[in-house]
Amino acid sequence: MLKTVAASSLRPGMFLHSLDRRWIDHPFWKNSFLLTAGDIEKIVSSGITSIVIDTDRGLGCAEDSLDPVESNGETEDDQLPVTTRPQTSRKPIGKEIEHAKRLFESASNEMKLVFQQARMGKVVAGSTMMPLVETIAASVMRNPHALISVARLKHHDGYTYMHSVAVCALMTALARELGFDEPGVLEAGVAGLLHDLGKALMPLAVLNKPGKLSTEEFEVAKKHAYDGWKMLQSADVTAGVLEVALHHHEKINGLGYPDGLADKAIPLLARMGAVCDVYDAVTSDRPYKSSWHPTQALRSMASWDGQFDKTILAAFISTVGIYPVGAVVRLESGFLAVVLDQGSGSILTPIVKMFFSCKSNQPVLPQVVDLRKIKGADRIVAIEDPRLWNLPPVDELWLNQAAPFI
């Protein structure tokens, strides 16, 4: 059924049937397609007051927004065209993490094939990526921290493919935090999965260089944004996916690349992609640098004035948590603990596993503590770098969730 809808009432997942102006007067190269959050931003900023949607091919809307309405085209700077986030029961991370390990490995292998095909000039159709994105989104729905945390444990061999899967998981989790509906979440996931496809054309000497790139090499590396966008032109992907491939290295202050876009001129999904891409990159071990602690990464990213959209970064921090899974913290009681899950209470009171006594400088029998349930009997007083304590790798402490619970 065709319905006329006010531009202010649009939401991701609606199907655009027609606009109220000629094609040369609007920002799209086609007249009918499934709307993304980025498309809606373009419609509103273009001064278009109403469009015709097809409810048989996309989402409908409330009855009070079916007729054209007057609009002056003004919007709030940080208003996001999103819907209410669905309330779902979350699965404990311990029950999701084993599945997340297998999913991350299989998804990384699948992306390896996608990049190999791209190097040979065969770009995979966006629709063939949807089952993988749906599987990743389902894991994120069950527990957003399981796959995101597992994805930090990359090895150098295959980093590019693993990074693509990790950014997909982060994008779907962030889209849910921002309240995107299901089609919008899946679009964000596809965008994350394919955002670095242009690296398939990057010379391996530059892509795999175990050190800092020279000025000339960096100019070569920067081409991957345009190369990915160009390759995806022949794939059946949305405008939002194309925008993330091209613009995920843009910065709010206009000092990014390839086009030096600033502030809201950067599409919404690309602003999200910029945050997810950098977070995963800096929290991953590389041959030429050690990974940053997740909390250190969030703190640093928040201090980089002018790089990220502040509204999106705040939502991202809420997504991964102030104390992300795997973070090592010091408790007021004098123990070191590793964060297992965000729990169901305040973001300041996660579920942790105590494993080391600061007083005796010795390991202790691991014990799991839900800081919310003990109601102030203990609390986090500091973030710790496990390397400064000369601790063995602590990943197994959170990957293996079995321990006495107190």
N, C-alpha and C positions, 0 to 999 in steps of 0.2 A: 504494500500500500504506500502511495506517495503522500507525504505530509510536508507542509511548509513550517520551518522551525526558525526561531530567532537565533542569531549567531551566539548570543549570550547563553543559550541553553544547550549548545552542542557538547558532546562528550565523545571520547575515543570509542570506536566500535560502531558508530553510526555510519551508514553508507550514503555518501554524497551522490544524489541523482543529478542535480543541476544547481548552478549559481544564478544570482540575479543580475549578471552582467556578461558581456561577451568574453570569450576565452582570452583575447588579447589584453583584457583589462583586469585579469585576476592572476595570482601568483602561481598557478598550476598549469602543467602542460596537457592535462586531460581534464575532462568534466565530470567523470564519475569514478569513484573509488572509495575504499574503506578509510574512514577518517582516523588519523592518529592525533596525539596531543600536539605535535608540532604543526600539523595541518590546521588545527583549530586556532593556534596562535597566529598563523599567517592570515586566516580568514578574518579574525577580529582586528588585527593590525592593519588590514587592507581596507577597513571601513565597510565591509560587506555586512549588511544588517540581517539578512535571512537567506536560507538555502532550502532546497527541497531534498528531503531524505527518502530513501526507500526502506521501509521497516521490514520488508520481506527479505532483504539482503543484509541487514544490520540491525543494531539496537534501535528501540523506539525511545519515547520520552514521555514526560508527564503531560497530561492533557492540557494544562494551563499554558503550555509553551508551543502550541501547534500553529498559532496564527502569527503573521509577521508583526513585529513590534518596533517602535521607534528606538534608535540607539545613537548616541553621539560618538561611538567608537572608542570611548575611553575605558581602560581596564586598569585594575590594580597592578602595580609593577610585578609583584610576586604571586599573583593569582595563578593557580595551576588548574587547567581544565580537566579535573579528575572527578571520580565518583567516590562514594563512601566505601572504605575498605571493608570487605566482608569479615565478619567475626567467625573464626574457626578455632577448634580445639587443636592445640599444638602438641605434637608428639615429642616425648622426651628425647634429647639429643642422643642418649645412649642407645635408643632403639632405632635411630635413623643413621647413625654414623657408619655402620658396616655397609649399609646399602649405598651411602654416599661415597665410600671408598671405591666400590665396584663401578658405580655410575661415573665417577670422575675418570677412572682409567679407560672405560669403554668410550666415553664421550671424547676423550683426548685422542684416542686411536681413530675415531670417526673423523675428527677435525684434521688429523694428519692426512687422511685420504683427500679431504676437501682441498687442502693446500697443495697437495701433489697434483691434483687435477687442475687447479688454477695455474700452476707453473706450466702445464702443458696447454694452456689456453682454453680449458674446459671449466666454465664457472657453474657450480652447482645451483640448481633452481632453489629459490628461497623456500618454496613449498615443501621440498624434500627435507629441509632442516626442521620443519615444524614438529615432527614426532620427538626429535631429540630435545627441542626446547620445551615441549610439553612435559617430558620426563623430568627435566631439570627443574621446571617450575613446580611440578608436583612435589619433588623433594624439598624445595624451598618452602612450600606451603606447609609441609609436615613439620619441618623445623628449619628455619632460615640459616641457622648457625652451623649445621652439620656439614653441608657441602662447601659453604664458604670457607670454613676452617680447614677442611681436608684439602681444598684447592691451594692453600698456601704452601703445601708440602710438595713443591715441584722439584724436578731434577733438571739439570741444564739440557740434557738430551730431550728435545721435544718441548722446550719452554714455550715456544710460540703457540703451539696447539693447546697446551695446558692453560696458558694465559687467556686464550679465547674462551675456553669453558668457564674459567673463573670469572671473567668479566660478564659472561652470560648469567651466571648465578647471582652475581652482585646486582646486575641490572634488574633482574626479575624481583629480587628482594626489595630493592629500592623503589621499584614501580609499585609494589604492594604497599610499602610504607607511605608512599605519596597518594595512595587511594585509587590507582588506575584500575579500570575494570579488566576482565579477563583478556579480551583482545589486545588491550593496551599493554598488559603485562607480557604477553607472548611476543608482541612486536618489539618491546624493549629487550627481551631475551634474544631474539633473532639478531637485533642490532649489535648486542654484545658479542654474540658468537662470530659475527662476520666483520667486526669493526677493523680488524687488522689484516683483512684478506690481501690487501695490497702488498704486504710483506712477502707474499709468494713470489713477487717479481723483484725483490731486493737482492742484490748480489750477496751470495753467502758469506763472502769475506767481510762484508759490512754487517750483515744480520747476526753472524756468530762471532764477531770480534770480541775477544776476551779482554777488553779494556775500553778506555774512553775513545770515542770517535773523534777524528780530526774534523776541522771545519768543513773540508771538502766532503768527507764521509757523512757528516751530519746532513749536509745538503742533499746527498743521495738518499739518506734514510727518510728525510721529510717527504720525499715523493710518494711514500707508501699510502698516504692519505688520498691523494688524487688517483693513484693507480687502483686502489680498492674501489673508490667511487666509480671510476670508469669501467672496471670489470663488472660491477654489480648493475650497471645500466642494462645489461643483457639478461639479467636474472629477474624473476617475478617477485621483487621485493618492494616494500612500501617506500614512500618518500622519506619516512622517518629513518629507515634502515640506511638509505643512501646518505642522509644528512649526518648520521653518526660516523659512517666510514670516512666522510670528507672532513668533518669538523670536530672530531673528538680531541684534537690538540689545540683548539682555539682557547683563549683565555678571556675572562670577563674584562680585563683592562685593555684588550685589543692587541696584545703582544704575542699572541699565539700564531699558529699557521694552519692551513695554507693561505687564508684570506684575511687574516687580521681582524676578524669580526669581534665586536665588543658587546657586552651585556646581553640584552634580550634579542639582539640580532643573531645571536647563536641559538639555533633551535633547541627546544627543551630537551629532547632526547640526547642531543649532542652534549649539552651541559651536564646531563646525568652521566653520559659515557666518559666525560673528562674525569669526573671524580672516581668512578669505578676503575678506570684504566690506570690512573696514577696509584691508587691505593693498592691494587694488586701488584703493580710493578715494584713499588718500594718495600712491600712486605714479602717479597720473594728473593731467595738467594740467587745470585748471579756469579759467574766466574770472577768478575771484576769488583764485586761488592757484596757485603753481607746484608742480609735482609734487616729491615727495621722492625722493631717490636711493634705489634699492631697499635698499641696505645701511643707510642712515639710517632707513628705514621699519622694518626689522627690529629695529634697535637701540632705536628709540623704543618700539615695541610691547612689546619685552621689559622695558622700564623702567616700563611702566604697571601697577603692582602692583594686582591686583584686577580687571582688565578681562577677561583671557583665561584659559582653562584652560591651565596651564603645560605639561602633557603634550602637548596638541594643538599649542600654539605651538612647542614643541621639534620636533615632527614636521613642522610646516609649514616651519620654518627649514631642516630637513634636506631638505625637498622642493624649495625654491627655491634653496637653497645659501647659504652665508655670503657668497659673492661671486656674486650672481645674474648671469645673462646680461645684458650691457649695462652692468654696473658698470665705472667707470673706476678703475683701481688704479695705484699707483706701485710700481715694482719696485726692488729693491736696487741694480740696475745703473744706475739713474738715468733710466729710461724710463717714460713713461705708457703704459698698455695698457688695452684694453677686453676684458672677459671674453666669450669666445665660447661656451664650453660647460663643463660640470662635469667632463668627462673621466671616466676609469674608476678613478681612484685616490682619494686623500684629498680631502675637500672644501676643504682648504687649498691644493690644487695644481691649479687649473682650467686649461683651455686658454685662452690670451689672445692678443691681437693688439697688438704694440707699434706705436705710431704717432707718438710725440712724445718728444723729448729734453728732459729737465728742465735739463740742463747748458747746452745751447745755446739753449734756449727756442725750438726750431724743430721743425716736423714732420719725420719721417723716413719712409723707404720702409717701409710696413707689413710686419711679419713675424709669423707665427703661431708661438707657443711653447707646447708642452705642458710645464708646470712639473713634472709628475710625472716625465716621461722624462728631464729634464736633471739630476735627482737633486741638487737643492740648489745648482746653479750660479747660480741666480737665484731670488728669491722675492718675494712680495708683502709690502711693509712698511707700506702705508697705503691707505686708501680716499680717493679724491679727488673733489671736486665740479668737474666740467668747467667750470662757470660761473666759478669762481674763477681758472681759467687762461685765461679769455677764449678758449676753444676754440670753433670752429664746432660745430654739432650732430654728435654722434658716432654717431648711430643707424645711419647707413649703414655704419659700420665693422663692426658685428656683423651687420647685415642682409645685407650682401654679404660672404660668407665667403671669397671668393677672395683669396689672398695667399700669398707664399712661406712654406713651413713649415720651421721649424728646431727 
